[in-house]
Amino acid sequence: NTTKLGLQELPDATIYNETKAENKLDLAWKLRLLMCVDAKPTIISSEGLGLIAVGSQGGDCCIANSAGKALSRLNVNGKVEGEMSLLERKLNRDEVQKYILYVCSYDTQYPPDGNPQRFGYVNAFEMESTGGLKRLWQYALNGEIKNKPVVFSLLQYHRIVAGSYNGTIIYLDAITGKLLDKLGNGSLGGAIHADPIVIVEESQMKARAIVASSTWIGKVSCLCLDKESINVLWQIEISSPIYSTPVSDADSNVIFIFAIDGSMRLIDASNGKECWVKFIAKRPIFSSGCFVRTRDKTTIVFGSHDGFIRCVNIDGGIEWTFNTNAAILSTPLAVDNFKRLIIPTSAGAIYSLSSDTGLEDKEPLQLDGEIFSSPCAGISHCEGTEIYVGCRDSCIYKIRV
C-alpha cells in the first residue's frame, strides 16, 4: 500500500523493454508517487532541461528526468489535483536563468468542535536546473483549490490567478506571493473547479481571464486583470455546472464551453454573446477540448462520460465519433503535427486515433488503474513522440508513440 510509504521509501522507476512494434504504443517506464496521480504532468523543456513535474493525491511533488529518475521529491499540504506551472526569469544581464514552479493543493482539517475546515494553498518553489526544489512561499485561503495556478506576465510584473471551491478568484504576485486582489462572495457563481484561462493583450498592459463555476448556476465570467486589480467585464449563466476548462481560440476571439448537461457552446469572447449551443453528449462532459488544426479546417476533439470521443467543427457539426466504452475525463492530446490523437479513459486504456478519420492507428495500451490525468507531450524525435500521463495506480507513465 503506497499510502504507507514515505518519500524516501518510494521505489525507483520500473523500466520496460522497448518493443518498437509499429502497431502498438510502447511503455518506456513508470514512476511511483504516494497516491493517485490525477494531475496532468508538466514538461519543463526550457534550456534543454527535459524534466517532468507532477503531483499526487498524497501531496507529494516529484521532478523526474526523461529516463524516469526522480531528481527531487517533497510534500505540500494536502492533495494535488491540478497541473503545475513554471515561470522562467532572467536574473541579470548575463541572462542567468531562474525557474519558479507553482502548484496548488488542498486539505480538510478537523478542529475540536468537529466542524471540518477546508483549505487551499498556492505553493511556490525555486527549481534548480538539476531538478532540485527549494520552498519560496505559500499562500493559504479557506476553500479547496483543485485547479492549475495560471502564471502570466504583464510587462515586467509576474502574476498568478487561481480559483477556489469557495467561489473566489485570487490574484497574486508570482514572486512574493502577496495577494493583490480577489473576487468572490457569490459574484462568480460559486465553486470553481476548472482551470481559469488567461489571455494577455498584445500591449501586455492587461489580460482577460475566463472563469467558470461548477454549480448549477453555471456562471461564466470574463475578468479584466491589470497590474494589481480584477474587474468584471461580462458574465453569462448556462444553468449547468462546468468542470471542463474552457477553450479559447484567440485567432477568432471565441471561447468553447463544455458542461455537465452534455452541451457545447461557442461564446463571443468580446461580449459573452452565445453564438450557438449544441447538446452533443448523452452524459456529462468533464474533458476539455483539444484543437486539431490543418490547412483546410480547424476542429475540436473532446470526450465525455458516455465513452465517446467526438470531433466537432467550429459550427458545431460532428465530423466523426469513436466509442471507447468507458468514461473519459482526460483532455485528448494531439501529436505528430495534429495527425494523431492520444485518448486516455477511466478504464485505464489509452487509445491512438487518426485525427482525420477517428479510426484507431495503433492497438490500445492498458495501464493498471483508472486514468483521470490528461496526457502531455515531451520531446519528438525520429523514434517517435514521448507521452507522459498519470494513473490512479499511483504512477506516472512515459509512453513512446
C-alpha positions in Angstrom: 0.0 0.0 0.0 1.9 3.1 -1.2 0.0 5.4 1.1 2.0 3.9 4.0 5.4 4.7 2.3 7.4 7.8 3.0 9.0 9.8 0.2 12.4 8.2 0.8 10.9 4.7 0.6 9.4 5.1 -2.8 11.0 2.8 -5.4 13.0 3.7 -8.5 11.2 3.7 -11.8 10.2 0.4 -13.4 11.9 0.3 -16.9 10.2 -1.6 -19.7 12.0 -3.1 -22.7 11.3 -1.3 -25.9 9.3 -3.4 -28.4 9.4 -1.0 -31.4 6.2 -2.6 -32.7 4.7 -0.3 -35.3 1.1 -1.2 -34.3 1.5 -0.6 -30.6 2.0 2.2 -28.0 5.3 1.4 -26.3 5.7 1.6 -22.5 9.0 3.2 -21.5 8.8 3.4 -17.7 6.6 4.1 -14.7 7.5 6.0 -11.6 5.6 5.7 -8.3 4.3 8.5 -6.2 2.5 8.3 -2.8 -1.1 8.1 -4.1 -3.2 8.5 -7.3 -1.7 10.8 -10.0 -4.8 12.7 -11.3 -2.8 15.8 -12.2 -1.6 16.5 -15.7 2.2 16.3 -15.8 4.2 19.4 -16.7 7.0 19.4 -19.2 10.0 21.6 -18.4 11.8 21.9 -21.7 13.5 25.3 -21.4 17.2 25.4 -22.0 17.1 21.7 -22.9 16.2 20.6 -19.4 13.8 17.9 -20.4 12.3 17.5 -17.0 8.8 16.3 -15.9 7.0 17.7 -12.8 3.8 16.2 -11.3 2.0 15.9 -8.0 -0.3 13.2 -6.5 -3.3 12.9 -4.2 -0.7 12.0 -1.5 0.5 15.6 -1.5 3.9 14.7 -2.9 5.5 16.6 -5.8 8.1 15.0 -8.0 10.7 16.2 -10.5 12.0 13.5 -12.8 14.1 13.3 -15.9 13.1 11.7 -19.2 14.9 8.5 -18.2 12.5 8.1 -15.2 14.9 9.1 -12.5 13.3 11.0 -9.6 15.6 14.1 -9.1 13.6 15.5 -6.2 10.5 14.8 -4.1 8.8 16.9 -1.4 5.4 17.2 0.3 2.9 20.1 0.2 -0.2 20.5 2.4 -3.0 18.0 1.4 -3.6 16.7 -2.1 -2.5 17.8 -5.5 -5.1 17.5 -8.3 -4.1 20.2 -10.8 -1.2 20.8 -13.2 1.9 22.7 -12.1 3.0 26.0 -13.8 6.5 27.3 -14.5 7.9 30.8 -14.5 11.3 31.5 -16.1 13.2 34.6 -15.2 16.4 36.3 -16.3 18.3 37.3 -13.1 20.9 39.6 -14.6 22.5 41.0 -17.8 24.3 37.7 -18.2 20.9 36.1 -18.6 21.3 33.6 -15.8 18.0 31.6 -15.8 15.9 31.2 -12.7 12.9 28.8 -12.5 9.9 29.0 -10.2 7.5 26.1 -10.0 3.9 26.6 -8.7 1.4 24.0 -7.6 -2.0 24.2 -5.9 -3.1 21.8 -3.1 -5.9 21.4 -0.7 -6.8 19.6 2.5 -9.5 19.2 5.2 -8.8 19.9 8.9 -10.9 18.7 11.8 -10.8 21.1 14.8 -12.0 20.1 18.3 -15.5 21.4 17.6 -15.9 18.8 14.9 -16.8 21.1 12.0 -14.4 20.4 9.1 -12.5 23.3 7.6 -11.3 23.1 4.0 -8.2 25.0 2.9 -6.5 25.6 -0.4 -2.9 26.6 -1.0 -0.7 28.0 -3.7 2.8 26.8 -3.3 5.9 28.3 -4.9 9.3 26.6 -5.2 12.6 27.7 -6.7 13.8 24.9 -9.1 17.4 24.3 -10.0 18.4 23.1 -13.4 19.3 19.8 -11.8 15.6 19.4 -10.6 16.2 20.4 -7.0 13.4 22.3 -5.3 13.5 25.0 -2.6 10.4 26.3 -0.9 9.8 30.0 -1.5 6.3 30.8 -0.2 2.8 29.5 0.3 -0.5 31.4 0.1 -3.4 29.8 2.0 -7.2 30.5 2.0 -10.5 29.0 3.1 -11.7 26.7 0.3 -10.1 23.9 -1.7 -8.0 24.8 -4.8 -8.1 21.9 -7.3 -7.1 23.7 -10.4 -3.9 24.9 -12.0 -2.2 28.2 -10.8 -2.1 30.1 -14.1 1.1 32.2 -14.4 1.5 35.1 -16.8 3.3 38.4 -17.1 2.1 42.0 -17.6 5.3 43.8 -18.8 7.8 43.2 -16.0 5.2 42.1 -13.5 4.6 38.3 -12.9 1.2 37.3 -11.8 -0.9 34.2 -10.7 -4.6 33.5 -11.0 -6.3 30.6 -9.2 -9.8 29.6 -8.4 -11.2 28.1 -5.2 -14.2 25.9 -4.2 -15.4 28.8 -2.0 -16.1 30.6 -5.3 -13.2 33.0 -5.0 -10.6 34.0 -7.6 -7.3 35.1 -6.1 -4.8 37.4 -7.9 -1.2 37.0 -6.6 2.2 38.5 -7.2 4.1 35.5 -8.5 7.4 36.5 -7.0 6.4 37.3 -3.4 3.0 35.5 -3.1 1.4 38.8 -2.0 -2.4 38.9 -2.5 -3.1 41.8 -4.9 -6.9 41.3 -5.3 -9.6 38.8 -5.0 -13.2 38.4 -6.3 -15.9 36.2 -4.9 -18.7 36.4 -2.3 -21.1 34.7 -4.8 -20.3 37.1 -7.6 -18.7 34.3 -9.7 -21.4 31.8 -9.3 -19.9 29.5 -6.6 -17.3 26.8 -6.6 -14.6 27.0 -9.3 -13.2 23.6 -10.4 -11.9 24.2 -14.0 -8.6 26.0 -14.7 -9.0 29.7 -15.4 -7.7 30.6 -18.8 -5.8 33.9 -19.3 -5.4 35.9 -22.5 -2.8 38.6 -22.3 -3.3 41.6 -24.5 -0.7 42.4 -27.2 0.4 45.5 -25.3 1.0 43.4 -22.1 -0.7 46.1 -20.1 -3.8 44.0 -19.3 -5.1 40.5 -19.5 -8.5 38.8 -19.6 -9.4 35.7 -17.5 -12.2 33.4 -18.3 -13.6 31.7 -15.1 -16.4 29.1 -14.9 -18.3 27.9 -11.9 -19.1 24.2 -11.1 -22.5 24.9 -9.5 -25.9 24.6 -11.2 -25.8 28.3 -12.0 -23.1 27.6 -14.5 -21.8 31.1 -14.5 -19.0 32.1 -16.9 -17.2 35.3 -16.1 -14.7 37.3 -18.2 -12.4 39.3 -15.9 -10.1 42.2 -16.7 -6.7 41.9 -14.9 -4.5 44.9 -14.8 -1.3 45.3 -12.7 -3.0 45.0 -9.3 -6.7 44.5 -9.6 -9.6 42.5 -11.0 -12.8 43.8 -12.6 -15.7 42.0 -14.3 -16.2 42.6 -18.0 -19.1 40.4 -18.7 -20.9 37.3 -17.2 -23.4 34.7 -18.6 -25.2 31.8 -17.0 -25.8 28.5 -18.7 -27.7 26.6 -15.9 -25.3 23.7 -15.8 -22.1 23.0 -13.8 -18.9 23.4 -15.7 -16.0 21.2 -14.7 -14.2 21.3 -18.1 -11.6 24.1 -18.7 -12.9 26.5 -21.3 -11.0 26.5 -24.6 -10.0 29.8 -26.3 -9.4 30.4 -30.0 -7.5 33.7 -29.9 -7.5 33.9 -33.8 -11.2 34.1 -34.0 -11.9 35.6 -30.5 -14.2 32.9 -29.4 -14.5 30.5 -26.4 -15.8 26.9 -26.3 -17.6 25.9 -23.1 -18.4 22.3 -22.2 -20.9 21.4 -19.4 -22.3 18.6 -17.3 -25.6 18.6 -19.3 -23.7 17.4 -22.3 -23.7 20.7 -24.0 -21.1 22.6 -26.1 -21.3 26.3 -26.6 -19.5 28.8 -28.7 -19.2 32.2 -27.0 -18.0 35.5 -28.4 -15.0 36.4 -26.1 -15.6 40.2 -26.6 -19.1 40.3 -25.0 -20.1 36.9 -23.8 -22.8 36.5 -26.5 -23.8 32.9 -27.2 -23.1 32.1 -30.9 -24.6 28.6 -30.7 -25.3 25.8 -28.3 -25.4 22.1 -29.2 -26.4 19.3 -26.8 -24.0 16.8 -28.2 -23.1 14.3 -25.5 -25.5 12.0 -23.7 -23.6 12.1 -20.4 -21.6 14.8 -18.6 -18.6 16.4 -20.1 -15.5 16.7 -17.8 -13.0 16.5 -20.6 -11.8 19.8 -22.1 -11.3 20.3 -25.8 -8.2 19.8 -28.0 -7.8 21.8 -31.2 -6.8 20.0 -34.3 -5.6 22.5 -37.0 -4.9 21.6 -40.6 -4.6 23.7 -43.7 -8.2 23.0 -44.6 -10.0 23.4 -41.3 -10.0 23.6 -37.5 -11.8 21.1 -35.4 -12.1 20.4 -31.7 -12.0 17.0 -30.1 -13.3 16.1 -26.6 -14.5 13.1 -24.6 -17.5 12.6 -22.3 -18.9 10.2 -19.6 -20.8 8.3 -22.4 -17.5 6.9 -23.6 -17.4 8.7 -26.9 -14.7 10.9 -28.4 -16.2 13.5 -30.7 -14.6 15.6 -33.3 -16.6 18.8 -33.9 -16.1 21.6 -36.4 -16.3 25.3 -35.4 -20.0 25.4 -36.4 -20.9 22.5 -34.0 -21.2 19.8 -36.7 -19.9 16.4 -35.8 -17.1 15.2 -38.1 -16.6 11.8 -36.5 -17.1 9.8 -33.2 -15.3 6.9 -31.6 -16.6 4.8 -28.8 -14.1 3.8 -26.1 -16.8 2.1 -23.9 -15.5 3.9 -20.8 -16.0 7.4 -19.3 -13.4 9.9 -20.5 -12.3 12.6 -18.0 -9.0 13.4 -19.6 -8.4 16.1 -22.3 -7.2 14.5 -25.6 -3.7 15.3 -26.8 -2.8 16.0 -30.5 0.7 14.9 -31.6 2.6 14.4 -34.8 1.6 17.7 -36.3 -2.1 17.1 -35.3 -2.2 13.8 -37.3 -2.7 11.6 -34.2 -4.8 11.9 -31.0 -3.9 10.2 -27.7 -7.0 9.4 -25.6 -6.9 8.0 -22.0 -10.0 6.6 -20.5 -11.3 5.9 -16.9 -10.9 2.2 -17.6 -7.1 2.7 -17.9 -6.9 2.2 -21.7 -5.0 4.7 -23.9 -6.1 4.9 -27.5 -4.3 6.3 -30.5 -6.6 7.6 -33.2 -6.2 9.3 -36.6 -7.3 12.9 -36.1 -8.7 12.9 -39.6 -10.9 9.9 -39.5 -11.2 8.9 -35.8 -10.0 5.4 -36.6 -7.5 3.5 -34.4 -4.0 3.6 -35.8 -2.4 1.5 -33.0 -3.6 -1.1 -30.5 -4.8 0.4 -27.2 -2.4 0.3 -24.3 -3.8 -0.9 -21.0 -2.5 0.6 -17.7 -3.0 -0.8 -14.2 -5.5 1.8 -13.0 -8.1 4.4 -13.9 -6.9 7.5 -15.8 -8.2 10.9 -14.8 -4.9 12.7 -15.7 -4.6 14.4 -19.1 -1.5 13.4 -21.2 1.2 15.8 -22.2 3.8 15.5 -25.0 7.6 15.6 -24.4 10.3 15.5 -27.0 9.5 14.4 -30.6 12.4 12.8 -32.5 13.0 10.2 -35.2 11.9 7.4 -33.0 8.6 9.0 -32.1 6.9 11.2 -29.5 7.3 10.9 -25.8 3.9 11.0 -23.9 3.5 11.4 -20.1 0.3 10.6 -18.2 -0.7 10.0 -14.6 -2.7 7.0 -13.4 -4.7 6.1 -10.4 -2.3 3.2 -9.6 -0.1 5.9 -8.1 2.3 6.1 -11.0 3.3 8.5 -13.8 4.0 6.7 -17.1 6.2 7.5 -20.1 4.9 6.1 -23.3 6.5 6.2 -26.8 4.3 6.8 -29.8 
